[in-house]
Amino acid sequence: MIPFLDLKAINDRDRGAMLAAMQDVLDSGWYIRGEKVSTFEKEFSSYCGTEQCVGVANGLDALILILEAYKIMGLMVEGDEVIVPSNTYIASILAISKAGLVPVLVEPHPYTYNLDAHKAEAAISEKTKAIMHVHLYGQMSLIKEMRELCDSKGLKLIEDAAQAHGAVFHGRKAGAWGDAAGFSFYPGKNLGALGDGGAVCGSDHELMKTVKSLANYGSDKKYLNLYKGFNSRLDELQAAILSVKLKRLDADNTLRRKIATAYNSMIQHPEVTLPLHPEEAGSHVWHIYPVLVKRREDFMRYLEEHGVQTLIHYPVPPHKQQAYAEWASRAFPISEHIHATEVSLPISPTMTDSDVKQVIEKVNAFR
């Protein structure tokens, strides 16, 4: 069986370095907000091209903390609106709700699956304060247009870069285009920890200082609390692991692009719609390789029977989730089509050429 993603194989490549990093943490006797976190924050901010990085507990917290910081800074108030793609993973939307703001769902471009800039502009109201641009599947499509739109309308641009570690557009990496960016280091990400983890990146010093305090109980000095904060901190162990794995990220992304290129050029099946990657979208990191197939269940069952594991990202659109039952009557046809037909093919830096060839052959042989 060709697994969708073999995390053990991925992490085994750096087993020695990760064990040594773990031993360093164990021997240090310091496990929260120590040297390993500080080192990784500097490494990752430099990698992304931002001035600062704050390690937090997970990707959802990263987005919540950005929005809560803007509220403290007086730039947003409860009830303000944030535009977000209707086909994103629900975490993007949950962050807006948890911050007491109003998610305004806007359809994606039908071929890149990223937020449609024209539709986003049409959705702007007097209560709109930000656009959350999600680099879904690892692509940064339309980020330049979104930056220009936000600048022209006086809005904040927040990047949900949870799936886009290392993606580049016009020489700028994911995280460096927005006023702030949230990252996830969930184990299955292109840069994944051995547990949960996340980060906020940005170059607005007031924002980043506020985020750092909020993440630490609202405190920037022990036992003195400026805000009603959170407990959301990247721990020393995960930071040490991430520093090891960051060294391999660009090479792994290159391998993912190689696989995607093979899929794009060699999968030729009339029922399988391949993802569009326009040249102007920059350097896609292919966290997910999504295809659309109307006979999804048959397709996935066939591949499983022939030794290829697939997944769905994501089976139920946010506006059809019980958590947002108040949206049940709304219609987002592009999103609904994507959610009803999407299948994720295996794509991993540990896949062999033979694995890739087998996936292509089996997809093309589907009947």
KELUM-261857 format. One record per residue (C-alpha): x, z, y. Coordinates in nm, 2 decimals. Layout:
+--------+--------+--------+
!     xx !     zz !     yy !
+--------+--------+--------+
!      X !      Z !      Y !
...
+--------+--------+--------+
! end
This chain:
+--------+--------+--------+
!     xx !     zz !     yy !
+--------+--------+--------+
!   0.00 !   0.00 !   0.00 !
!   0.13 !  -0.09 !   0.35 !
!   0.03 !   0.21 !   0.55 !
!  -0.11 !   0.18 !   0.90 !
!   0.16 !   0.41 !   1.03 !
!   0.41 !   0.59 !   0.81 !
!   0.50 !   0.89 !   1.03 !
!   0.72 !   1.04 !   0.77 !
!   0.93 !   0.73 !   0.75 !
!   0.95 !   0.71 !   1.12 !
!   1.07 !   1.06 !   1.16 !
!   1.31 !   1.05 !   0.86 !
!   1.53 !   0.81 !   1.05 !
!   1.62 !   1.10 !   1.29 !
!   1.59 !   1.38 !   1.04 !
!   1.95 !   1.51 !   1.10 !
!   1.93 !   1.50 !   1.48 !
!   1.59 !   1.66 !   1.48 !
!   1.70 !   1.94 !   1.24 !
!   2.00 !   2.01 !   1.47 !
!   1.77 !   2.02 !   1.77 !
!   1.54 !   2.26 !   1.60 !
!   1.83 !   2.48 !   1.51 !
!   1.94 !   2.48 !   1.87 !
!   1.60 !   2.61 !   1.97 !
!   1.59 !   2.87 !   1.70 !
!   1.94 !   3.00 !   1.79 !
!   1.86 !   3.00 !   2.16 !
!   1.59 !   3.27 !   2.13 !
!   1.40 !   3.10 !   2.42 !
!   1.09 !   2.91 !   2.32 !
!   0.88 !   2.84 !   2.63 !
!   0.98 !   2.68 !   2.96 !
!   1.35 !   2.68 !   2.88 !
!   1.65 !   2.44 !   2.88 !
!   1.51 !   2.19 !   2.63 !
!   1.19 !   2.14 !   2.83 !
!   1.38 !   2.10 !   3.16 !
!   1.62 !   1.85 !   3.00 !
!   1.34 !   1.64 !   2.85 !
!   1.15 !   1.64 !   3.18 !
!   1.45 !   1.50 !   3.36 !
!   1.52 !   1.25 !   3.09 !
!   1.16 !   1.12 !   3.07 !
!   1.11 !   1.11 !   3.45 !
!   1.43 !   0.90 !   3.48 !
!   1.32 !   0.68 !   3.19 !
!   0.98 !   0.62 !   3.36 !
!   1.13 !   0.57 !   3.71 !
!   0.95 !   0.86 !   3.87 !
!   1.10 !   1.15 !   4.06 !
!   0.95 !   1.43 !   3.85 !
!   0.79 !   1.51 !   3.52 !
!   0.61 !   1.82 !   3.41 !
!   0.57 !   1.88 !   3.03 !
!   0.22 !   2.00 !   2.93 !
!   0.04 !   2.08 !   2.61 !
!  -0.13 !   1.75 !   2.55 !
!  -0.24 !   1.42 !   2.70 !
!  -0.59 !   1.54 !   2.79 !
!  -0.45 !   1.84 !   2.98 !
!  -0.22 !   1.60 !   3.17 !
!  -0.51 !   1.41 !   3.31 !
!  -0.72 !   1.72 !   3.38 !
!  -0.42 !   1.88 !   3.57 !
!  -0.37 !   1.58 !   3.79 !
!  -0.74 !   1.59 !   3.89 !
!  -0.75 !   1.96 !   3.94 !
!  -0.43 !   1.94 !   4.15 !
!  -0.59 !   1.68 !   4.38 !
!  -0.89 !   1.92 !   4.42 !
!  -0.65 !   2.20 !   4.52 !
!  -0.48 !   1.97 !   4.77 !
!  -0.82 !   1.90 !   4.93 !
!  -0.81 !   1.53 !   4.83 !
!  -1.11 !   1.56 !   4.59 !
!  -1.41 !   1.79 !   4.56 !
!  -1.65 !   1.84 !   4.27 !
!  -1.90 !   1.55 !   4.26 !
!  -1.65 !   1.29 !   4.37 !
!  -1.63 !   0.98 !   4.15 !
!  -1.35 !   0.84 !   3.94 !
!  -1.37 !   0.49 !   3.80 !
!  -1.26 !   0.46 !   3.44 !
!  -1.29 !   0.19 !   3.17 !
!  -1.60 !   0.21 !   2.96 !
!  -1.40 !   0.12 !   2.64 !
!  -1.14 !   0.39 !   2.66 !
!  -1.08 !   0.67 !   2.42 !
!  -1.31 !   0.95 !   2.53 !
!  -1.02 !   1.17 !   2.64 !
!  -0.99 !   0.97 !   2.97 !
!  -1.36 !   1.04 !   3.05 !
!  -1.35 !   1.40 !   2.93 !
!  -1.07 !   1.48 !   3.18 !
!  -1.28 !   1.36 !   3.47 !
!  -1.58 !   1.56 !   3.35 !
!  -1.38 !   1.88 !   3.29 !
!  -1.24 !   1.86 !   3.64 !
!  -1.60 !   1.86 !   3.78 !
!  -1.58 !   1.50 !   3.89 !
!  -1.81 !   1.21 !   3.80 !
!  -1.69 !   0.94 !   3.56 !
!  -1.80 !   0.59 !   3.67 !
!  -1.77 !   0.36 !   3.37 !
!  -1.67 !   0.00 !   3.43 !
!  -1.63 !  -0.27 !   3.18 !
!  -1.29 !  -0.41 !   3.07 !
!  -1.16 !  -0.76 !   3.09 !
!  -1.31 !  -0.92 !   2.77 !
!  -0.97 !  -1.04 !   2.64 !
!  -0.71 !  -0.79 !   2.75 !
!  -0.93 !  -0.48 !   2.70 !
!  -0.79 !  -0.33 !   3.02 !
!  -1.01 !  -0.24 !   3.32 !
!  -1.14 !  -0.54 !   3.51 !
!  -1.02 !  -0.52 !   3.87 !
!  -1.31 !  -0.72 !   4.01 !
!  -1.57 !  -0.50 !   3.84 !
!  -1.38 !  -0.19 !   3.95 !
!  -1.39 !  -0.30 !   4.31 !
!  -1.77 !  -0.36 !   4.28 !
!  -1.82 !  -0.01 !   4.15 !
!  -1.65 !   0.16 !   4.45 !
!  -1.88 !   0.38 !   4.65 !
!  -1.83 !   0.62 !   4.94 !
!  -1.78 !   0.90 !   4.68 !
!  -1.51 !   0.72 !   4.49 !
!  -1.17 !   0.89 !   4.52 !
!  -0.96 !   0.74 !   4.24 !
!  -0.93 !   0.48 !   3.97 !
!  -0.81 !   0.59 !   3.63 !
!  -0.64 !   0.28 !   3.48 !
!  -0.59 !   0.31 !   3.10 !
!  -0.31 !   0.11 !   2.95 !
!  -0.52 !   0.07 !   2.64 !
!  -0.33 !  -0.02 !   2.32 !
!   0.00 !  -0.02 !   2.52 !
!  -0.07 !  -0.30 !   2.76 !
!  -0.04 !  -0.28 !   3.15 !
!  -0.26 !  -0.58 !   3.23 !
!  -0.39 !  -0.59 !   3.59 !
!  -0.20 !  -0.29 !   3.71 !
!  -0.06 !  -0.47 !   4.01 !
!  -0.41 !  -0.58 !   4.12 !
!  -0.53 !  -0.22 !   4.07 !
!  -0.25 !  -0.08 !   4.28 !
!  -0.33 !  -0.32 !   4.56 !
!  -0.70 !  -0.24 !   4.53 !
!  -0.64 !   0.14 !   4.55 !
!  -0.40 !   0.09 !   4.85 !
!  -0.66 !  -0.12 !   5.04 !
!  -0.94 !   0.13 !   4.97 !
!  -0.75 !   0.45 !   5.02 !
!  -0.79 !   0.56 !   4.66 !
!  -0.56 !   0.74 !   4.42 !
!  -0.44 !   0.54 !   4.12 !
!  -0.41 !   0.75 !   3.81 !
!  -0.24 !   0.60 !   3.51 !
!  -0.36 !   0.70 !   3.17 !
!  -0.04 !   0.60 !   2.99 !
!  -0.10 !   0.79 !   2.67 !
!  -0.05 !   0.47 !   2.47 !
!   0.21 !   0.29 !   2.69 !
!   0.54 !   0.47 !   2.67 !
!   0.80 !   0.22 !   2.78 !
!   0.56 !  -0.06 !   2.88 !
!   0.70 !  -0.26 !   3.18 !
!   0.55 !  -0.48 !   3.45 !
!   0.76 !  -0.65 !   3.72 !
!   1.05 !  -0.42 !   3.63 !
!   0.84 !  -0.09 !   3.67 !
!   0.75 !   0.11 !   3.37 !
!   0.42 !   0.27 !   3.29 !
!   0.40 !   0.59 !   3.49 !
!   0.57 !   0.45 !   3.80 !
!   0.28 !   0.24 !   3.93 !
!   0.03 !   0.51 !   3.99 !
!   0.01 !   0.81 !   4.22 !
!   0.03 !   1.01 !   3.90 !
!   0.04 !   0.94 !   3.53 !
!  -0.06 !   1.13 !   3.22 !
!   0.12 !   1.08 !   2.89 !
!   0.04 !   1.20 !   2.54 !
!   0.31 !   1.28 !   2.28 !
!   0.06 !   1.31 !   1.99 !
!   0.26 !   1.24 !   1.67 !
!   0.13 !   0.88 !   1.62 !
!   0.22 !   0.76 !   1.97 !
!   0.52 !   0.53 !   2.03 !
!   0.70 !   0.84 !   2.16 !
!   0.55 !   1.11 !   1.94 !
!   0.63 !   1.48 !   1.89 !
!   0.59 !   1.68 !   1.57 !
!   0.27 !   1.83 !   1.71 !
!   0.08 !   1.81 !   2.03 !
!   0.25 !   1.75 !   2.36 !
!   0.20 !   1.57 !   2.69 !
!   0.34 !   1.52 !   3.04 !
!   0.25 !   1.44 !   3.40 !
!   0.48 !   1.20 !   3.58 !
!   0.49 !   1.12 !   3.95 !
!   0.68 !   1.11 !   4.27 !
!   0.44 !   1.31 !   4.50 !
!   0.63 !   1.64 !   4.53 !
!   0.33 !   1.84 !   4.65 !
!   0.12 !   1.71 !   4.36 !
!   0.38 !   1.77 !   4.10 !
!   0.45 !   2.12 !   4.23 !
!   0.08 !   2.20 !   4.21 !
!   0.05 !   2.05 !   3.86 !
!   0.34 !   2.26 !   3.74 !
!   0.19 !   2.58 !   3.88 !
!  -0.16 !   2.50 !   3.74 !
!  -0.02 !   2.44 !   3.40 !
!   0.14 !   2.79 !   3.40 !
!  -0.16 !   3.00 !   3.47 !
!  -0.16 !   2.89 !   3.84 !
!   0.17 !   3.06 !   3.89 !
!   0.50 !   2.94 !   4.03 !
!   0.65 !   3.29 !   4.02 !
!   0.60 !   3.54 !   3.74 !
!   0.29 !   3.76 !   3.78 !
!   0.20 !   3.59 !   4.11 !
!  -0.09 !   3.35 !   4.07 !
!  -0.17 !   3.10 !   4.34 !
!  -0.46 !   2.93 !   4.16 !
!  -0.70 !   2.98 !   3.88 !
!  -0.48 !   2.79 !   3.64 !
!  -0.44 !   2.69 !   3.28 !
!  -0.21 !   2.77 !   2.99 !
!  -0.08 !   2.42 !   2.92 !
!   0.30 !   2.40 !   2.85 !
!   0.52 !   2.17 !   2.65 !
!   0.72 !   2.41 !   2.42 !
!   1.09 !   2.41 !   2.36 !
!   1.07 !   2.28 !   2.01 !
!   0.86 !   1.97 !   2.09 !
!   1.08 !   1.90 !   2.39 !
!   1.39 !   1.91 !   2.18 !
!   1.23 !   1.67 !   1.93 !
!   1.12 !   1.43 !   2.21 !
!   1.47 !   1.42 !   2.36 !
!   1.60 !   1.30 !   2.02 !
!   1.32 !   1.04 !   1.98 !
!   1.34 !   0.91 !   2.34 !
!   1.68 !   0.75 !   2.26 !
!   1.51 !   0.52 !   2.01 !
!   1.20 !   0.43 !   2.20 !
!   1.31 !   0.10 !   2.35 !
!   1.44 !  -0.02 !   2.02 !
!   1.12 !   0.08 !   1.85 !
!   0.91 !  -0.10 !   2.11 !
!   1.12 !  -0.41 !   2.06 !
!   1.04 !  -0.40 !   1.68 !
!   0.67 !  -0.36 !   1.76 !
!   0.68 !  -0.66 !   1.98 !
!   0.85 !  -0.86 !   1.71 !
!   0.57 !  -0.78 !   1.47 !
!   0.31 !  -0.86 !   1.73 !
!   0.47 !  -1.19 !   1.79 !
!   0.46 !  -1.28 !   1.42 !
!   0.09 !  -1.18 !   1.41 !
!   0.01 !  -1.38 !   1.72 !
!   0.18 !  -1.69 !   1.59 !
!   0.09 !  -1.68 !   1.22 !
!  -0.25 !  -1.52 !   1.18 !
!  -0.48 !  -1.82 !   1.18 !
!  -0.83 !  -1.72 !   1.06 !
!  -1.15 !  -1.85 !   1.23 !
!  -1.32 !  -1.51 !   1.20 !
!  -1.03 !  -1.30 !   1.34 !
!  -0.99 !  -1.28 !   1.72 !
!  -0.64 !  -1.19 !   1.82 !
!  -0.55 !  -0.98 !   2.13 !
!  -0.47 !  -1.18 !   2.44 !
!  -0.14 !  -1.09 !   2.60 !
!  -0.10 !  -1.29 !   2.92 !
!   0.25 !  -1.34 !   3.04 !
!   0.17 !  -1.17 !   3.37 !
!   0.08 !  -0.85 !   3.18 !
!   0.45 !  -0.78 !   3.14 !
!   0.61 !  -0.60 !   2.85 !
!   0.34 !  -0.48 !   2.61 !
!   0.45 !  -0.20 !   2.37 !
!   0.18 !  -0.26 !   2.11 !
!   0.09 !   0.10 !   2.03 !
!  -0.21 !  -0.07 !   1.86 !
!  -0.25 !  -0.42 !   1.74 !
!  -0.63 !  -0.48 !   1.77 !
!  -0.82 !  -0.77 !   1.62 !
!  -1.19 !  -0.83 !   1.65 !
!  -1.38 !  -0.92 !   1.33 !
!  -1.76 !  -0.94 !   1.31 !
!  -1.76 !  -0.87 !   0.94 !
!  -1.56 !  -0.56 !   1.00 !
!  -1.65 !  -0.35 !   0.69 !
!  -1.59 !  -0.65 !   0.46 !
!  -1.26 !  -0.73 !   0.62 !
!  -1.13 !  -0.37 !   0.60 !
!  -1.25 !  -0.33 !   0.25 !
!  -1.08 !  -0.66 !   0.15 !
!  -0.75 !  -0.56 !   0.31 !
!  -0.76 !  -0.21 !   0.15 !
!  -0.81 !  -0.37 !  -0.19 !
!  -0.51 !  -0.59 !  -0.13 !
!  -0.28 !  -0.32 !  -0.02 !
!  -0.31 !  -0.32 !   0.36 !
!  -0.44 !   0.00 !   0.54 !
!  -0.63 !  -0.06 !   0.86 !
!  -0.80 !   0.18 !   1.11 !
!  -1.06 !   0.15 !   1.39 !
!  -0.98 !   0.23 !   1.75 !
!  -1.26 !   0.33 !   1.83 !
!  -1.58 !   0.31 !   1.63 !
!  -1.82 !   0.46 !   1.89 !
!  -1.81 !   0.38 !   2.26 !
!  -1.80 !   0.68 !   2.49 !
!  -2.15 !   0.62 !   2.63 !
!  -2.30 !   0.63 !   2.28 !
!  -2.14 !   0.97 !   2.20 !
!  -2.36 !   1.28 !   2.17 !
!  -2.13 !   1.45 !   2.42 !
!  -2.26 !   1.20 !   2.68 !
!  -2.62 !   1.18 !   2.56 !
!  -2.74 !   1.13 !   2.92 !
!  -2.57 !   0.78 !   2.91 !
!  -2.74 !   0.67 !   2.59 !
!  -2.97 !   0.42 !   2.77 !
!  -2.68 !   0.25 !   2.95 !
!  -2.55 !  -0.09 !   2.83 !
!  -2.19 !  -0.20 !   2.84 !
!  -2.20 !  -0.51 !   2.63 !
!  -1.83 !  -0.60 !   2.64 !
!  -1.73 !  -0.25 !   2.54 !
!  -2.00 !  -0.23 !   2.27 !
!  -1.87 !  -0.56 !   2.12 !
!  -1.51 !  -0.43 !   2.12 !
!  -1.61 !  -0.10 !   1.96 !
!  -1.83 !  -0.27 !   1.70 !
!  -1.57 !  -0.53 !   1.59 !
!  -1.22 !  -0.38 !   1.65 !
!  -0.98 !  -0.34 !   1.36 !
!  -0.62 !  -0.21 !   1.40 !
!  -0.36 !  -0.38 !   1.18 !
!  -0.05 !  -0.20 !   1.07 !
!   0.23 !  -0.21 !   1.33 !
!   0.52 !   0.02 !   1.30 !
!   0.90 !   0.01 !   1.36 !
!   0.95 !   0.10 !   1.00 !
!   0.77 !  -0.21 !   0.86 !
!   0.98 !  -0.46 !   0.68 !
!   0.97 !  -0.84 !   0.72 !
!   0.80 !  -0.85 !   0.38 !
!   0.53 !  -0.60 !   0.49 !
!   0.46 !  -0.81 !   0.80 !
!   0.44 !  -1.13 !   0.59 !
!   0.21 !  -0.97 !   0.34 !
!  -0.03 !  -0.85 !   0.62 !
!  -0.04 !  -1.20 !   0.76 !
!  -0.10 !  -1.36 !   0.42 !
!  -0.38 !  -1.12 !   0.33 !
!  -0.55 !  -1.16 !   0.67 !
!  -0.54 !  -1.54 !   0.64 !
!  -0.68 !  -1.53 !   0.29 !
!  -0.99 !  -1.32 !   0.38 !
!  -1.31 !  -1.50 !   0.28 !
+--------+--------+--------+
! end
